[in-house]
Amino acid sequence: MDSKNKILVLDFGSQTTQLIARRIRELGVYSEIRPCFVSLKEIKSFSPSGIIFSGSPSSVYDKNAPLINKKIFNIGVPILGICYGAQLISHLLGGKIEKSKKREYGLAYIEILERNKLFKGLRKNKKYKVWMSHSDKIERLPKDFYILAKTEISPFAGIAHKNKPFYGVQFHPEVIHTEIGMKILYNFVFEICKCKADWSMPSFIEKTIKDISKLVKKNEKVICALSGGIDSTVTAILVHKAIGNRLIPIFVNNGLLRKNEPEEVLKLMENLGLKVHYVDASSIFLNRLKGIKDPERKRKIIGETFIEVFEKEAKKFKKVRYLAQGTLYPDVIESVSFKGPSVTIKTHHNVGGLPEKMNLKLIEPLKELFKDEVRKIAKVLGLPKHIIWRQPFPGPGLAIRIIGEVNEEKLNILREAEAIITEEMLKSGWYYKVWQSFAVLLPIKTVGVMGDYRTYEYVIAIRCVESQDAMTADWVKLPYEILEKLSNRIINEVKGVNRVVYDISSKPPATIEWE
């Protein structure tokens, strides 16, 4: 990878900032995200071939609006502003931004008015589907800028400087709903920034192993929070390749795992050559969850207990200086403001808290990546298919798939229902076609009839979604025969359940998990 062949994405707080960097990496060019308040010195030291300003939930006129030093326009590299980023370019260079009388969210159609390098290959006067998310609009262009495209609501949906490589688009090319999105990013990266496609998963693996081996000194050890999922497994393998047996994987059984999962995880790690330190703390977690119904409180209790147990076990090992975590970007962006002022949606117990309490430094080799990218890495590393394509499982486990209070009875019901769903999805071939398929135990009981007897038992909701990155998701239209089989088996085989329903909500507005 050429040290100068890369794109810098400046984060102004958009929930889709990481998608920008991801799309560029899909083009074979390395990309990193930095906060919008990064110094010009650091930007210059990164030596980017181009810079992209992300979107933001803010307005350029907000009191605490995220801004950037105007001197960035003197660095001498191409700049592309997306949504808020386009408005910010206009604002900083003398244009005018106003609240739009009509907001523009979701699907819109842009009309190409002028073709230049950014819109190369697109047809003039043709309308294309794009995805919008803004309430402000550019009302007057800065000096020497001209219009590239418009929509019915936004007169300046695409803009460019006459002489300098500064561009802006009011829509989001990084999301899959924008049909010309990849074309525009391709044009910016290759036609305007003159990059070469030299970044790949093998090069990422090589660089990551090299960086970890250089970071961790020969007399230091690393502990790894291992769950058995693909994220922590890939993290453990990368660290193990870098430092060998100085990696100490710790697997904490919190009692909230799926059926037979602890045994399966330990067997998998043994086959991968990893010696795992196993801790059964299930009784501790369940005792602390007694009587707790609020989902955020459940998450925090699980997180705090995990920290306590993990800290106690880690103290048994000497010369530990680092903690390795399989954190992915969706975990980060929905938990904390990671690299810019993004909006917090919910907390996750596997992000933050532990290093501060244990005085350890973090190693998170996957924190810039999405799940499908991690699967590509796993494939390069030679992991088996059932591990590579294992569906995502939340850090708090089954606790957030039991709505309301968690106890052993409910966990057993949910485990059996989930096992049936997994088995039938694998049998039908649908398991590998979807993003996630799982059961949710509802906090209500309904009347039913089994034989000649009246029953009053729990309801299981089946959740099955398709997604590329967990940022958005749609419910899966499973064949009726599969739904019928799932319903029949769960009701007949899982004691305590007499009704099954199917969740047909998309994200947004719903989330994938119920809590």
Secondary structure, DSSP 4 states (H G I P E B T S, - for coil): --TT-EEEEEESS-TTHHHHHHHHHHTT-EEEEEETT--HHHHHHH--SEEEE---SS-TTSTT-----GGGGGS-S-EEEETHHHHHHHHHTT-EEEEEEEEEEEEEEEEE----STTTTSPTT-EEEEEEEEEEEEEEPPTTEEEEEE-SS-TTSEEEESSSSEEEESS-TTSTT-TTHHHHHHIIIIIIS-------HHHHHHHHHHHHHHHS-TT-EEEEEE-SSHHHHHHHHHHHHHHGGGEEEEEEE-S-PPTTHHHHHHHHHHHTT---EEEE-HHHHHHHTTT---HHHHHHHHHHHHHHHHHHHHTTSSSEEEEE----HHHHHTTS--SS-PPP----TTSSSHHHHHT-EEE-TTTT--HHHHHHHHHHHT--HHHHTPPP--TTGGGGTB-S---HHHHHHHHHHHHHHHHHHHHHT-GGGSSEEEEEEEEEEEEEEETTEEEEEEEEEEEEEE-SSSSSBEE----HHHHHHHHHHHHHHSTTEEEEEE----BTTS-SS--
